[in-house]
Amino acid sequence: MKKHALLSFVVVLVLASWAAQGVMIYFVRDLESPASTPWLVGLMFFPSAAALTYRLVFNREAFRHVRFGLGNPLYLVIGALIPAAAALTALAV
C-alpha cells in the first residue's frame, strides 16, 4: 500500500469515528449512561468496517494477495462476536 493511500485511509477513519462520536454525544449527552453502550460497541467496529470497505471498494485486487476468503461466514460471525463480547464484558465489570 502506498503512503498516500495509507494516509488517506487513516484520515478518513479518524474523521468518521470522530463524527460518529459527536453524533453519539449529541444524542446521548452522558457518556456513562447505559444508552451509550450500543454506540460504543458500534464504534469498535469502525476500523474493521473501514478496512473491509476500503478493500472492497478501492482495491479489489488486494484480496487475491491475502490468504483470506469470504467463503465461510462462520469466521465473519466469530470475528464480529469476539470484540462485542469483550466490550460487553468490560462494560459489565
Number of C-alpha atoms within 10 A of each C-alpha: 7 6 8 8 12 11 11 11 15 14 12 13 18 14 11 16 19 13 12 17 16 13 13 19 14 10 11 16 13 12 14 9 9 11 14 17 16 12 17 17 17 13 17 15 14 16 16 13 13 17 14 13 13 14 14 13 9 11 12 11 10 11 13 9 7 8 6 9 10 9 8 9 10 10 12 11 10 11 12 14 12 11 14 18 12 12 15 15 10 9 11 7 5
